[in-house]
Amino acid sequence: MSHLVNWKHKDIRSLLENLPNRPSTRGGQLFGDRKIKELQALAWFVTDKYRRGLSVNLDLYCQEVDEYISLAEIASVLTKDDIADKPDKLKYSNWNR
């Protein structure tokens, strides 16, 4: 479970949506939207427990999968807002003299 810590929401979706493009001998497999959301929620759950220093209890996750899917989606939206825009390119004309 520790391998799921800090996986990004969009990276999980990208990985699982592109897996069907691979041959089956190289791990190609089709995942439905529900399975993708469940894995995203599991990664969020494990990361949250890890950051708070709590043990990971998969029984707790299995009881409330839909709630954790919602929390993972909310966290994904909130982290998009926290990312700062790239600054403009520094120009000589803008320097203070």
MARVOZA-322527 format. One record per atom (N, C-alpha, C, O): residue in three letters; chain; atom name; x, z, y. Coordinates in steps of 0.05 Angstrom, whole numbers, plus 5000, padded with zeros to 4 digits. Example, Ala and Ser with C-alpha at 12.3 -4.5 7.8 and 13.67 -1.06 7.14 Angstrom:
2
SITE  type  mol  atom    px    pz    py
SITE   ALA    A     N  5264  5156  4886
SITE   ALA    A    CA  5246  5156  4910
SITE   ALA    A     C  5264  5156  4934
SITE   ALA    A     O  5285  5169  4934
SITE   SER    A     N  5257  5142  4955
SITE   SER    A    CA  5273  5143  4979
SITE   SER    A     C  5258  5157  5001
SITE   SER    A     O  5268  5161  5023
% end
This chain:
97
SITE  type  mol  atom    px    pz    py
SITE   MET    A     N  5016  5000  4976
SITE   MET    A    CA  5000  5000  5000
SITE   MET    A     C  5017  5000  5025
SITE   MET    A     O  5008  4990  5046
SITE   SER    A     N  5041  5011  5024
SITE   SER    A    CA  5058  5012  5048
SITE   SER    A     C  5066  4985  5058
SITE   SER    A     O  5074  4982  5081
SITE   HIS    A     N  5064  4964  5041
SITE   HIS    A    CA  5070  4937  5050
SITE   HIS    A     C  5050  4925  5069
SITE   HIS    A     O  5055  4906  5083
SITE   LEU    A     N  5026  4938  5070
SITE   LEU    A    CA  5005  4928  5088
SITE   LEU    A     C  5007  4939  5116
SITE   LEU    A     O  4992  4931  5134
SITE   VAL    A     N  5025  4959  5120
SITE   VAL    A    CA  5027  4971  5147
SITE   VAL    A     C  5037  4950  5167
SITE   VAL    A     O  5056  4935  5163
SITE   ASN    A     N  5023  4950  5190
SITE   ASN    A    CA  5029  4933  5213
SITE   ASN    A     C  5025  4903  5208
SITE   ASN    A     O  5035  4887  5223
SITE   TRP    A     N  5009  4895  5188
SITE   TRP    A    CA  5001  4867  5186
SITE   TRP    A     C  4982  4861  5208
SITE   TRP    A     O  4964  4877  5214
SITE   LYS    A     N  4985  4839  5221
SITE   LYS    A    CA  4967  4831  5243
SITE   LYS    A     C  4942  4817  5232
SITE   LYS    A     O  4943  4802  5213
SITE   HIS    A     N  4920  4823  5246
SITE   HIS    A    CA  4894  4812  5238
SITE   HIS    A     C  4894  4782  5236
SITE   HIS    A     O  4886  4771  5216
SITE   LYS    A     N  4904  4769  5256
SITE   LYS    A    CA  4904  4739  5257
SITE   LYS    A     C  4924  4728  5236
SITE   LYS    A     O  4919  4706  5225
SITE   ASP    A     N  4946  4742  5230
SITE   ASP    A    CA  4965  4732  5211
SITE   ASP    A     C  4954  4733  5182
SITE   ASP    A     O  4960  4715  5166
SITE   ILE    A     N  4938  4753  5176
SITE   ILE    A    CA  4925  4754  5150
SITE   ILE    A     C  4906  4731  5146
SITE   ILE    A     O  4906  4718  5126
SITE   ARG    A     N  4890  4726  5167
SITE   ARG    A    CA  4871  4704  5165
SITE   ARG    A     C  4885  4677  5162
SITE   ARG    A     O  4878  4660  5146
SITE   SER    A     N  4906  4673  5178
SITE   SER    A    CA  4921  4648  5177
SITE   SER    A     C  4934  4644  5149
SITE   SER    A     O  4932  4622  5138
SITE   LEU    A     N  4945  4665  5138
SITE   LEU    A    CA  4958  4663  5112
SITE   LEU    A     C  4937  4656  5090
SITE   LEU    A     O  4941  4638  5074
SITE   LEU    A     N  4915  4670  5090
SITE   LEU    A    CA  4895  4666  5069
SITE   LEU    A     C  4879  4640  5072
SITE   LEU    A     O  4869  4629  5053
SITE   GLU    A     N  4877  4630  5097
SITE   GLU    A    CA  4864  4604  5101
SITE   GLU    A     C  4882  4581  5093
SITE   GLU    A     O  4872  4560  5086
SITE   ASN    A     N  4908  4585  5094
SITE   ASN    A    CA  4926  4564  5086
SITE   ASN    A     C  4935  4564  5057
SITE   ASN    A     O  4948  4545  5048
SITE   LEU    A     N  4929  4585  5043
SITE   LEU    A    CA  4936  4586  5014
SITE   LEU    A     C  4924  4564  4997
SITE   LEU    A     O  4938  4555  4979
SITE   PRO    A     N  4900  4555  5002
SITE   PRO    A    CA  4889  4533  4985
SITE   PRO    A     C  4905  4507  4988
SITE   PRO    A     O  4902  4490  4970
SITE   ASN    A     N  4921  4504  5009
SITE   ASN    A    CA  4937  4480  5012
SITE   ASN    A     C  4960  4479  4992
SITE   ASN    A     O  4972  4458  4988
SITE   ARG    A     N  4967  4501  4981
SITE   ARG    A    CA  4989  4503  4962
SITE   ARG    A     C  4979  4495  4934
SITE   ARG    A     O  4956  4499  4928
SITE   PRO    A     N  4997  4486  4917
SITE   PRO    A    CA  4989  4482  4889
SITE   PRO    A     C  4984  4508  4875
SITE   PRO    A     O  4995  4529  4883
SITE   SER    A     N  4967  4508  4855
SITE   SER    A    CA  4961  4533  4842
SITE   SER    A     C  4985  4546  4829
SITE   SER    A     O  4985  4571  4825
SITE   THR    A     N  5005  4531  4822
SITE   THR    A    CA  5029  4542  4810
SITE   THR    A     C  5046  4557  4831
SITE   THR    A     O  5064  4573  4823
SITE   ARG    A     N  5041  4553  4856
SITE   ARG    A    CA  5055  4567  4877
SITE   ARG    A     C  5037  4587  4892
SITE   ARG    A     O  5043  4594  4915
SITE   GLY    A     N  5016  4595  4879
SITE   GLY    A    CA  4999  4616  4891
SITE   GLY    A     C  4975  4605  4906
SITE   GLY    A     O  4962  4621  4919
SITE   GLY    A     N  4970  4580  4904
SITE   GLY    A    CA  4947  4568  4918
SITE   GLY    A     C  4921  4579  4907
SITE   GLY    A     O  4916  4578  4883
SITE   GLN    A     N  4905  4589  4925
SITE   GLN    A    CA  4880  4602  4917
SITE   GLN    A     C  4861  4602  4941
SITE   GLN    A     O  4870  4604  4963
SITE   LEU    A     N  4835  4599  4935
SITE   LEU    A    CA  4815  4599  4957
SITE   LEU    A     C  4803  4626  4960
SITE   LEU    A     O  4794  4639  4941
SITE   PHE    A     N  4803  4636  4985
SITE   PHE    A    CA  4791  4662  4991
SITE   PHE    A     C  4768  4657  5010
SITE   PHE    A     O  4770  4642  5029
SITE   GLY    A     N  4746  4670  5004
SITE   GLY    A    CA  4723  4668  5022
SITE   GLY    A     C  4726  4686  5046
SITE   GLY    A     O  4744  4702  5047
SITE   ASP    A     N  4709  4682  5066
SITE   ASP    A    CA  4710  4697  5091
SITE   ASP    A     C  4708  4727  5086
SITE   ASP    A     O  4721  4743  5099
SITE   ARG    A     N  4690  4735  5068
SITE   ARG    A    CA  4687  4764  5062
SITE   ARG    A     C  4712  4776  5051
SITE   ARG    A     O  4720  4798  5060
SITE   LYS    A     N  4726  4763  5033
SITE   LYS    A    CA  4751  4773  5022
SITE   LYS    A     C  4773  4775  5043
SITE   LYS    A     O  4788  4794  5043
SITE   ILE    A     N  4773  4756  5061
SITE   ILE    A    CA  4793  4756  5083
SITE   ILE    A     C  4788  4780  5101
SITE   ILE    A     O  4806  4795  5108
SITE   LYS    A     N  4763  4785  5108
SITE   LYS    A    CA  4755  4808  5125
SITE   LYS    A     C  4761  4834  5111
SITE   LYS    A     O  4770  4853  5124
SITE   GLU    A     N  4757  4835  5085
SITE   GLU    A    CA  4763  4860  5070
SITE   GLU    A     C  4793  4866  5070
SITE   GLU    A     O  4801  4889  5073
SITE   LEU    A     N  4810  4845  5067
SITE   LEU    A    CA  4838  4850  5067
SITE   LEU    A     C  4848  4857  5095
SITE   LEU    A     O  4865  4874  5099
SITE   GLN    A     N  4836  4845  5116
SITE   GLN    A    CA  4842  4853  5143
SITE   GLN    A     C  4835  4882  5148
SITE   GLN    A     O  4850  4897  5161
SITE   ALA    A     N  4812  4890  5138
SITE   ALA    A    CA  4803  4918  5142
SITE   ALA    A     C  4821  4937  5126
SITE   ALA    A     O  4827  4959  5136
SITE   LEU    A     N  4829  4929  5102
SITE   LEU    A    CA  4847  4946  5087
SITE   LEU    A     C  4874  4949  5101
SITE   LEU    A     O  4885  4972  5102
SITE   ALA    A     N  4885  4928  5112
SITE   ALA    A    CA  4910  4930  5127
SITE   ALA    A     C  4907  4948  5151
SITE   ALA    A     O  4925  4963  5157
SITE   TRP    A     N  4884  4946  5165
SITE   TRP    A    CA  4879  4963  5188
SITE   TRP    A     C  4877  4992  5179
SITE   TRP    A     O  4888  5010  5192
SITE   PHE    A     N  4863  4997  5157
SITE   PHE    A    CA  4859  5024  5146
SITE   PHE    A     C  4886  5037  5139
SITE   PHE    A     O  4891  5059  5147
SITE   VAL    A     N  4902  5022  5125
SITE   VAL    A    CA  4928  5033  5117
SITE   VAL    A     C  4946  5038  5141
SITE   VAL    A     O  4959  5058  5143
SITE   THR    A     N  4946  5019  5160
SITE   THR    A    CA  4962  5023  5184
SITE   THR    A     C  4953  5047  5200
SITE   THR    A     O  4969  5062  5210
SITE   ASP    A     N  4927  5050  5203
SITE   ASP    A    CA  4916  5073  5218
SITE   ASP    A     C  4923  5099  5205
SITE   ASP    A     O  4932  5118  5218
SITE   LYS    A     N  4921  5101  5178
SITE   LYS    A    CA  4928  5126  5164
SITE   LYS    A     C  4958  5131  5167
SITE   LYS    A     O  4966  5154  5171
SITE   TYR    A     N  4974  5110  5165
SITE   TYR    A    CA  5003  5113  5167
SITE   TYR    A     C  5011  5123  5195
SITE   TYR    A     O  5028  5141  5197
SITE   ARG    A     N  4999  5112  5215
SITE   ARG    A    CA  5006  5120  5243
SITE   ARG    A     C  4997  5149  5249
SITE   ARG    A     O  5010  5162  5265
SITE   ARG    A     N  4976  5158  5236
SITE   ARG    A    CA  4966  5185  5241
SITE   ARG    A     C  4979  5205  5222
SITE   ARG    A     O  4973  5229  5224
SITE   GLY    A     N  4995  5195  5203
SITE   GLY    A    CA  5009  5213  5185
SITE   GLY    A     C  4991  5224  5163
SITE   GLY    A     O  4997  5246  5152
SITE   LEU    A     N  4970  5210  5156
SITE   LEU    A    CA  4951  5218  5136
SITE   LEU    A     C  4956  5203  5110
SITE   LEU    A     O  4967  5181  5110
SITE   SER    A     N  4948  5214  5088
SITE   SER    A    CA  4950  5200  5062
SITE   SER    A     C  4929  5178  5060
SITE   SER    A     O  4907  5181  5071
SITE   VAL    A     N  4935  5157  5046
SITE   VAL    A    CA  4917  5135  5042
SITE   VAL    A     C  4899  5141  5018
SITE   VAL    A     O  4909  5144  4995
SITE   ASN    A     N  4873  5143  5022
SITE   ASN    A    CA  4854  5149  5001
SITE   ASN    A     C  4836  5124  4998
SITE   ASN    A     O  4818  5119  5014
SITE   LEU    A     N  4842  5108  4977
SITE   LEU    A    CA  4827  5083  4973
SITE   LEU    A     C  4798  5088  4967
SITE   LEU    A     O  4781  5070  4972
SITE   ASP    A     N  4791  5111  4955
SITE   ASP    A    CA  4763  5117  4950
SITE   ASP    A     C  4747  5119  4976
SITE   ASP    A     O  4724  5110  4978
SITE   LEU    A     N  4760  5130  4996
SITE   LEU    A    CA  4747  5132  5022
SITE   LEU    A     C  4743  5104  5034
SITE   LEU    A     O  4722  5099  5045
SITE   TYR    A     N  4762  5087  5031
SITE   TYR    A    CA  4760  5059  5040
SITE   TYR    A     C  4737  5045  5026
SITE   TYR    A     O  4721  5031  5039
SITE   CYS    A     N  4736  5047  5000
SITE   CYS    A    CA  4715  5033  4984
SITE   CYS    A     C  4687  5042  4991
SITE   CYS    A     O  4668  5026  4988
SITE   GLN    A     N  4684  5067  4999
SITE   GLN    A    CA  4657  5077  5006
SITE   GLN    A     C  4647  5065  5032
SITE   GLN    A     O  4623  5063  5035
SITE   GLU    A     N  4664  5058  5050
SITE   GLU    A    CA  4657  5049  5077
SITE   GLU    A     C  4669  5023  5085
SITE   GLU    A     O  4678  5020  5107
SITE   VAL    A     N  4670  5003  5067
SITE   VAL    A    CA  4684  4978  5072
SITE   VAL    A     C  4673  4964  5097
SITE   VAL    A     O  4688  4955  5114
SITE   ASP    A     N  4646  4963  5100
SITE   ASP    A    CA  4634  4949  5122
SITE   ASP    A     C  4642  4962  5149
SITE   ASP    A     O  4646  4948  5169
SITE   GLU    A     N  4644  4988  5149
SITE   GLU    A    CA  4651  5002  5173
SITE   GLU    A     C  4680  4996  5181
SITE   GLU    A     O  4686  4992  5204
SITE   TYR    A     N  4698  4995  5161
SITE   TYR    A    CA  4726  4989  5166
SITE   TYR    A     C  4730  4960  5175
SITE   TYR    A     O  4748  4953  5190
SITE   ILE    A     N  4713  4942  5165
SITE   ILE    A    CA  4714  4914  5174
SITE   ILE    A     C  4707  4913  5204
SITE   ILE    A     O  4721  4899  5219
SITE   SER    A     N  4687  4927  5212
SITE   SER    A    CA  4679  4928  5240
SITE   SER    A     C  4701  4940  5257
SITE   SER    A     O  4708  4930  5279
SITE   LEU    A     N  4713  4962  5248
SITE   LEU    A    CA  4735  4975  5263
SITE   LEU    A     C  4759  4957  5266
SITE   LEU    A     O  4772  4957  5287
SITE   ALA    A     N  4766  4943  5244
SITE   ALA    A    CA  4788  4924  5245
SITE   ALA    A     C  4784  4902  5265
SITE   ALA    A     O  4802  4894  5279
SITE   GLU    A     N  4759  4891  5266
SITE   GLU    A    CA  4753  4870  5285
SITE   GLU    A     C  4754  4880  5314
SITE   GLU    A     O  4764  4866  5331
SITE   ILE    A     N  4744  4904  5318
SITE   ILE    A    CA  4745  4916  5345
SITE   ILE    A     C  4774  4920  5353
SITE   ILE    A     O  4782  4914  5376
SITE   ALA    A     N  4790  4931  5335
SITE   ALA    A    CA  4819  4935  5341
SITE   ALA    A     C  4833  4909  5347
SITE   ALA    A     O  4851  4908  5364
SITE   SER    A     N  4826  4888  5333
SITE   SER    A    CA  4838  4862  5338
SITE   SER    A     C  4831  4852  5366
SITE   SER    A     O  4849  4841  5379
SITE   VAL    A     N  4807  4855  5374
SITE   VAL    A    CA  4799  4846  5401
SITE   VAL    A     C  4813  4862  5422
SITE   VAL    A     O  4822  4852  5443
SITE   LEU    A     N  4815  4888  5418
SITE   LEU    A    CA  4828  4906  5438
SITE   LEU    A     C  4858  4900  5440
SITE   LEU    A     O  4868  4901  5463
SITE   THR    A     N  4871  4893  5419
SITE   THR    A    CA  4900  4888  5421
SITE   THR    A     C  4905  4861  5435
SITE   THR    A     O  4926  4858  5446
SITE   LYS    A     N  4886  4843  5434
SITE   LYS    A    CA  4890  4817  5448
SITE   LYS    A     C  4890  4822  5478
SITE   LYS    A     O  4904  4809  5493
SITE   ASP    A     N  4874  4842  5487
SITE   ASP    A    CA  4873  4848  5516
SITE   ASP    A     C  4898  4862  5526
SITE   ASP    A     O  4904  4861  5549
SITE   ASP    A     N  4912  4876  5508
SITE   ASP    A    CA  4935  4892  5516
SITE   ASP    A     C  4960  4875  5520
SITE   ASP    A     O  4979  4884  5532
SITE   ILE    A     N  4960  4850  5510
SITE   ILE    A    CA  4984  4833  5512
SITE   ILE    A     C  4986  4823  5541
SITE   ILE    A     O  4968  4811  5552
SITE   ALA    A     N  5010  4827  5552
SITE   ALA    A    CA  5015  4818  5580
SITE   ALA    A     C  5020  4788  5581
SITE   ALA    A     O  5031  4777  5562
SITE   ASP    A     N  5012  4776  5602
SITE   ASP    A    CA  5017  4748  5606
SITE   ASP    A     C  5047  4743  5611
SITE   ASP    A     O  5061  4761  5621
SITE   LYS    A     N  5056  4720  5604
SITE   LYS    A    CA  5084  4712  5608
SITE   LYS    A     C  5088  4709  5638
SITE   LYS    A     O  5072  4695  5652
SITE   PRO    A     N  5110  4720  5649
SITE   PRO    A    CA  5114  4718  5678
SITE   PRO    A     C  5122  4689  5685
SITE   PRO    A     O  5131  4674  5668
SITE   ASP    A     N  5117  4682  5710
SITE   ASP    A    CA  5125  4656  5720
SITE   ASP    A     C  5155  4653  5720
SITE   ASP    A     O  5170  4672  5721
SITE   LYS    A     N  5164  4628  5718
SITE   LYS    A    CA  5192  4622  5718
SITE   LYS    A     C  5204  4630  5746
SITE   LYS    A     O  5193  4624  5767
SITE   LEU    A     N  5227  4644  5744
SITE   LEU    A    CA  5240  4653  5769
SITE   LEU    A     C  5252  4629  5783
SITE   LEU    A     O  5267  4613  5772
SITE   LYS    A     N  5246  4627  5809
SITE   LYS    A    CA  5256  4605  5826
SITE   LYS    A     C  5274  4617  5847
SITE   LYS    A     O  5270  4639  5857
SITE   TYR    A     N  5294  4602  5855
SITE   TYR    A    CA  5312  4611  5876
SITE   TYR    A     C  5298  4615  5902
SITE   TYR    A     O  5305  4633  5917
SITE   SER    A     N  5278  4599  5908
SITE   SER    A    CA  5263  4602  5933
SITE   SER    A     C  5248  4628  5935
SITE   SER    A     O  5241  4636  5957
SITE   ASN    A     N  5243  4641  5913
SITE   ASN    A    CA  5228  4666  5913
SITE   ASN    A     C  5246  4691  5915
SITE   ASN    A     O  5236  4713  5916
SITE   TRP    A     N  5272  4687  5915
SITE   TRP    A    CA  5290  4710  5917
SITE   TRP    A     C  5290  4723  5944
SITE   TRP    A     O  5286  4709  5964
SITE   ASN    A     N  5293  4748  5945
SITE   ASN    A    CA  5296  4762  5971
SITE   ASN    A     C  5325  4761  5980
SITE   ASN    A     O  5343  4763  5964
SITE   ARG    A     N  5328  4757  6005
SITE   ARG    A    CA  5355  4754  6016
SITE   ARG    A     C  5363  4779  6031
SITE   ARG    A     O  5385  4780  6042
% end
